[in-house]
Amino acid sequence: MPNTPNILRAFWETPERGIAILGRDWTDDEAMPPLAMGDDRPLKLVRRAEPLYFACNAGFCFMGEEVWFVLCPPFFQNLDWESETMYVGGDFNGWGKAVGDERWRMQREIHGGRPLLVLRAPKKDVMTSKAPCFKFVTGDGTWVEVPRRAPNVVFDGANRNFEISPNRTGYNMFFFWPETPHVFPTVESICWEGVKQRQCCEILEGFLLFNRGDDGAFGATVQGARTTFRVFAPRADNVTAHFRPHRHEQGGRTLALACNASGIWEGAVDEDLDGWFYYYTVDGQNRDETTQFDGSVKVMDPWAKAVIGPESLGIILREERFHKRHAAFHAPAWQDLVIAECHVRDVLKYAPMPLTDAERRGFSGLAKCLAHPDFYLRRLGVNAVELQPIQENDAPNADAYHWGYMTTNFFSPASMYAADPEHASQVSEFRDLVGAFHKAGMAVILDVVYNHVGEPNHLLRLDKAYYFRGEFGQGLSNWSGCGNDLRTYAPMVKRLIIDSLTHLVRAYDVDGFRFDLADLVGVAVLKEIEAALKEIKPSIILIAEPWSFRGHIAHALRHTGFASWNDGYRDFVLKYLMGEGNLEGLKYFLTGSRGNFALWPAQTVNYTASHDDYCWIDRITENKNHDGLWPTYADQRRTRLMFAILFMSIGMPMIAQGQDFMHSKRGVQNTYQDGDKNALDYGRARDYSDTAAYARAWIRFRMGAGRKLLCLYSSPSPDYFRYSEAREGTALGILYNADRSHGKKRLLFAVNPHPWKQRLSTGDLDPAQFTQLADHNNFAPEGGMNPSARWQEGELRLPPFSCALFEG
């Protein structure tokens, strides 16, 4: 008899089959390990799993005198494994030194019909210590996060790694079949019977839990004179629907729902309850940290199409309410977009328009403003807006200021922005707002949050482990920094996400989405979102904020239809204008961040400030404490150079609200609940009207005369650009369409970020063939300006803190 192992982990794969992972190898080839069900039911069969099955979970297995390192793509959601070069780095090869070494490069193979990345290495080269650790690493040096559920994960206080134990090598995993299938969601255990003291391990529901659900309609739906309630709560013991005709507690009724085999609770009443209010109560056994049932708590339906969030009430609405549409609108092509990021209340609070206090709070007021040609967003001249979240959030009441990033319902426009939420006016008002933007020539992109949820956390009450990431006994994961992370890859969570997005497109005709902390949504899920949305609207605009506290996925998104916020661009332009940049960086970002970040021009969203962190002028100001309220001369010059660089960069430009007139938050870095700091002071648009006009002129040029050479659909040849560099410093000249592949016209842009003069050689360019259109002070699209830059003797001479744009 071999040494007795413990049962490290057990989980159900199907109701008929479970998997047990032993704490050490079972080396007896003659007999199977003495496993039994904890309730004394006999096992029909125990069979050893193939070592490769173990390797898919543990990252390695032993095969004779070799160690096989195995990367199984489904376990690594954000890895672009089809195009990525992957290596194995660990204690045995100097970790990062493995990158670029062919001996440690993984190869693509098919095993059992499953694509895997595999590396075979001699055992003697790997087992250089008793239990070496390793990780997978990309060709550009990015370390791949080890799944928390790996049976051999170890944490050193800073990093999670795979551990290679000589006692757990792939011969420690077994399938078992009980005589009767597992009945969901009962608690069962498997035991080791071969020792004096019986040792048992609870069988986790594992894969079985995530195989539940179906494709039927969810929420409260009305068909004819019948209203059906349907909600997914796979491990609850009972679910009750509470509904009433009034917002307050009059005439309330209840309906006990029944659970089907898929974990879905449903029931119906033979009445048309359109306009009624409802919620659920959900109860069950809280046997461990994976559930948090409480039958006394109101649970808002995650599929409710309209809600009054602070009261956890959904509003039952007939589908016909969503059929009205405004005139057809065709969003600009991605490469032609110029985006303004804005917040509903920030642009409304001090807007110089005749609005009531109620209108300044939300959708109807913003729609009314858009009818005026002098309204800020219309004068700015952009052709797209990116609205900070407008879905229902955890604002405590209608008067509270909220950024919107703590979402509590994915389908409903925020009731705090509605004039009459009790009658679900948020539905018609938001639809009219989208129509108003379209009438003004602007596409509508919604900032959406699918990586975490706000409070109260209704999904937590339906099934904590199903809806949220986390390890048993370790609580919820928190890579979002907001207390929870959605388990987006779970089928019914993914269904919830996709259904809400398609609803927003069908019901409101929105043109695109920007996904907050998209690293946590995951590349695989984002690809499914892309496919579903493009079936409805092929032109849909898809943008990712590609990072989280866990990692960064812009590189993996290159082979998808997503663009990404380019945080590298944001940080570089700031440093460049403060004299800390370099020429190679400026060339990279001006020409579209090609290669590592973007495979096509509009895949990079170029921006220098957003709602988050310091606003632009507070980041760059020479004043103390990041207070840009009174910008210095250099602050203003750098701001103009920033706009010139931004709108001459290949990619999709985005500016933050008020950035054109140097909106300041007085040096406050995080203003997520401070409406007074975020609200736009339109007096600054008058005080700094020259800078605002300068920004608008660049937008007009970008969308007009410069469009053909700057708004590129596909990546041009390397010869499209030609550079002129200063002998010292980082001043740069760049000639667009140098190879004349896009017609005869060319653009020459030069920038000097230094507080001293710079000279750029212009080679064989004939200044007589070029007309100056702009410098750091003025924009004269028809030419005829009085230039500050001088072109003589084969050189372009640039004053301090200056730029120049020529056409020829």
C-alpha angles and dihedrals in degrees: 000000000000124000109293113252126199124237103259097186140345130192140167116251094178131354087261100045137044135185126226121194113200124214091238139013119287102224100180105107092181099062139027119241114273099257124161138170115265093236090056094255107147122241116243093207143355120197134175116248119230113264089241089062089057090045091057087062100033102034094237146042136181119252109183107295093348135084112219114207110203130190112193108198098215089062091057107055099180101045120112088210096161093067102018123101108227132198137182115237126182150126090302099058108028096269105244092029087074092072109103093012108120091208089069099038117118123229131213114248138164118232121176090346090304122117112231138171108232137184122184115203131173111260090231091060093051107037095066090137135027095266112004121194129221146173138195115253133189125235091258091055100260112147115224114231114246112237112250090225093061109122091225102043115139128187121210096189094269108037140031114226139174113253123211107216115189087214096055107047106143098291093092102075123092137179117221133192120202118209090247125036122255113268112221125264101006119122114245136171139202122219140203108232101183099085135070092251115048112238119202136187127196113243107234117219090234114151091006092066092052094049092068128098135063141225099257124121117281134203127037109321129184121210116172107311095339129091120197127196119203129171136162115236104144100185102034121118096212138003125194128194115217117197137170139169095237134057090237129057101285124121095002120175135181138215124195108222124217124227121231128204091271095061093256121136116211143166140154142210124206094239138096102243097176108154095018123129124237148169138171136239116210126194136177147130115304094205095156143354093288093080135048106182121167119170092200095062124092110236117201114221107253089212096052110130093209129019144175095225106196089056096043089235126147121202118223110230132181115238089239090072089072098050098086113100135179126231115306115273127194114204118223117264112272094252090054096052123118108184133202115198111214145160122231097233097035093063093040105046098078099014108145092235131112099260134151120236089253092053092051088061100065160324101348094051093050091049089051092051092052090063088068115082089210094058111122098247092049095047090049088066101219120147098213138038127204106208117207109240115312097175119108110288139178097273105146095226144354094270096052120107112234135169089214100232094123098074120192099175127026099198104047127078108234113282090211088068094050126097093212110017092166088070093039093251088157087079097058094033095054091045089052091048092055088048091051092052090049092049088053090053098254128129116223119231117182122213103224131189117212100149098078140357136231134239134318087044102213095175089057089063092052096053123329099198095042098051100035138051117242144115125257109268093007102080126229122332115245110199088136092060088228100097101264142042122211116237090233096175093059104108098238093044089051088047090051091051096047094043092052093048094049089047091055090052096045098040100038106019094232114176104218151337139240111208116219114224090354092181086078093049087057134224094259093053092044089055091054090047090052093051094048095048095045089056088063101033115011091192094057113145112229122189129172131203086216102203143065133169085279103055151306126270106181090109091053092047093060091092093051134073092258129111118208136218103250106224089171089061091050093051096042098051090052092051093043093054090047090055096256101103133094137226097247091054093050091049090050095051097039091054097050108276088270124194111008096040108021134024094189130031101253092048091088118071102205115207139149100198139014138174091286128079122355117347116242101266092045091052096052104031121123089216122104123268094016089284107155097171090115104031119204125235090262091048090056094045092050090049091056092047088051091056091047092051093043096053094041091054120102109242138052111317121213129183128192121241111279093006089121091063094036099255109204131203090194092252097305107143102196116038101157093137100025108099093172091060094043100043112103116251102212090193087078089059086064095039092052098027092138092059091044091050090048091055091047091051091055090050091052091049092048092051094039130026095008097045099096094054100034106034098065124179096198133023113273125225118276088252090063087085128053123184138212117195132196117243089238131015128020104288110137140190120200126190114207119210090015090158091048090232090140099048134287100299118095134187125215117198123182130181134186115191095181129099088235135065121276134196126212124193111232096192114198096351112126110222089205089069094055132075121202113234103174148004133180092289108033144029119208107173092184092050125233096114124145100248125213092197114079125212113201142134093012093306137103109217114206126196120225116291092007146133137189135200123201133182124204 
